[in-house]
Amino acid sequence: MTEQNYQAMRRAMVESQLRTTGVNDPRVLAAMGAVAREDFVPAERRALAYADATIPLGNRRAVNPPMALGLLLVESRLTGKERALVIGAATGYAAAVVAWLTASVVAIEEDAALAATASGALEGTGVILAQGPLAAGHLAGAPYDFILIDGAVEDVPAAIIDQVADGGRIATGLVEQGVTRLAVGRVVGDAVGFVTFADAAITPLPGFAAPRGFSF
């Protein structure tokens, strides 16, 4: 597979997967058209880098479909001035895209092997990579104007909500009765209200199970 092949596949992703499914923000399209997704997937799966599907990374982790990321970023209405945190960096693809759309990005990953991969893939992007428990967020860089939890979660812990600046946003996939729906929430004070807007097949992140008796 040549660089020209990947560039053609990237253009096809933008035109066929993103524009046709509501990803219509020019800045988001430009960012996703610029980041070489093939650099963030295992070598043996690079031919699938632009497929409209999750790309397994092992240990129940994956790179999520481009459409899901694009829709979350459109609905987040980023201005370019945000301090951002990406939770669940995996190999770093989502963080690299967010870096095109915000002022600064911290990405956190708890899997040591994935963090090592992301460190190399994110070189030169300006993204600061940290390693630690995903459900704890990254308090050292708080407050953030935008947090992307790149995966499906049953619960957004208070520890993460507390790291968002007043008026800031959290974007993720919320699991409701077994169905994952993309959602963006705005934080006001110490509370967040989520609005769901589309179903999506994205990979659950470890550490975000809902407490017993909890439901959105």
N, C-alpha and C positions, 0 to 999 in steps of 0.2 A: 504494500500500500504506500503510495507516494504522498508527499505533502499536498500536491495538487488534488489528489483524491480526497484527502481529508477536508481541504478547503471547500470542495464541491459538496461534500456531505454536510458540512456546517451550514452552507447556504441553503441546502435543501431542508435541513432541520428548521431554520428560521422561517422559510417560506411555507413549508408543508405542515410542520408540527406546531409552530408557535403562532404565526399570524392567523391560522385557520381556527385556533381554539381560544381566541380572546387575549392573547399576549400581544398587545397593540401599542405599548409604550415604546417610542423610538429609542429611548435610552436603554431600556431593558433589551430590546432586540439588538442594538449595537453591541452591548456588553456580551451577550450570549453568542453573537456572531464573531466576536473577537477572541474569546477564550478558547484555546485548543483543548477541547474535551478529551481528545485521545491521550493527552499527556497525563490524565488523571484516572485512567483505568488500567488494569493489568495488561501487560503486553499481549498475552494470549487472547484478550477480548477486545483489542483495539478496533477490529472490524465492526464491532457492535457499539462503538462509542456514541454514535448518533441515533441509535435505535430508540424508539418511543417505549422504553422499558427500563426497569431497574437492572443494574449491572452488578452481579454478586461480587463481593470482595472477600468472602469467607467469614467465619465466626459470626454469622447472622447479620452481617453489615452489607451495605450496598451503596452504589451511587444511584440516586433517585432519578426518575425520568425528567428530561428537560422541561416538559410542559408544566409539571408541578412546580418546579422552581420558578419558571417564568411567570406563572399566574400569581404565586405568592409575592413576587417582587413588584408586579404591576399593582396589585391590590394594596401594597405597603406604601405606595406613592412616595418614593424616596426623592429627596431634593438634591442630594450630593453633599450635604453639609453634616450628615449624621456620623456619630461615633457608633460603630456597629460591632456586634458580637455574633459569631456563628457557632452554635452549639452542635457538636457532632460533625466535626470537620471531615472525618473519613480521609479521603485522599486529597481533599482541598478544593474540589471543583466549585462548590457553591461559594466558598470564601473568595475564590479568585473572581467570580462574577460579581459578588457584592462589592469587591474592592473597586470595580469600575464605576460603581453607583453611589459610593459614600466617601466621606472624608478620611476615615480610618477604619481598619478592621482587625479585631482579635478573633482568632478561631481556636476552639478548644476541642481536644480529642483525648479520650481515655485509653484507647487501645494503642499500645506502644508501637506495634508494627505499622499500623495505619498512620500514626503520628510521624514516624520516620519517613514513610512514603510522602506524606503531605509536605514535610519540611523541604524535600528536594523539589517537588512539583511547584511549590509556592515561591521558590526563590525568585527574587526580582519583582514580585507583585506588591510588596509593601505590607502584606498580611503578617501580623505577629501571631505565631503559633504557640499555644500553651498546652500542656498535658495535665489532665486531672479528671475527676469524676464529672460526667456531663451534667448530671442533675444539680450540681453545685454552681454551675455557671462559672464566671471568672470575676470574683469580687474585686480583684486588684485593679481592674480597668474600669470599674463602674463609676458613675452611671453611664448607661448607653442610651442612645436615642432610638436604636433599632436592634432587636434580637431576632435572629433566624434560628429556630430549632429545626435542623434539617433532618426530619424524620417524623414518624407517627408517634404520638404520645397520648396516654390516657389522662395525664395530669400535668399541669405546669406548676412546679413547686414554688412556694412563696419566696424561697431564696433567689429564684430567678426573677420573679416579678419585682422584687425589691431592688434589683440591679438596673431597672429601667427608669430613666428620667421621667418626671411627671409630663404627661402628654406624649410619651414615646410609644413605640409599637412593638408587638411580638407577633411573628408569623410562624406557623407550624401546620402540621396535620393533626387534627384532633380525632381520636377514636371514640365514636359514639355508637353504642350497641353493636359493636363489631364492624362498623363502617368507618373508614377514615375520610374525613372531610377537611379540605384546606380551609384555614382560618387565619384571620388577622385581628388582633385585639389592641385596643388603645388603653394605656395605663393612666389612671387618674387616682392620685394619692397612692394608696397601697392596694388598689383593686384593679382588675383588668376585665373588660367585657369583650368577648370574642364574637365575631360575626363569621359564620361559615358560608362558603359560596360555591364549592365544587367538590365532588367525590374524587378521590385519587388513590391509586395503588402505590403507596410509598412504604418504605421499610420501617418497622418499629425500632425505636431507640431504646437501649437498655437503661433501666433506672427510673422510668417515668410511669410506672403502674399507678393507677388511682388508689387512694386509700379505701379501705372497705367502707361501703355505704356511700361513696362519692359518685356523683354524676354531673355532667355539664347540663 
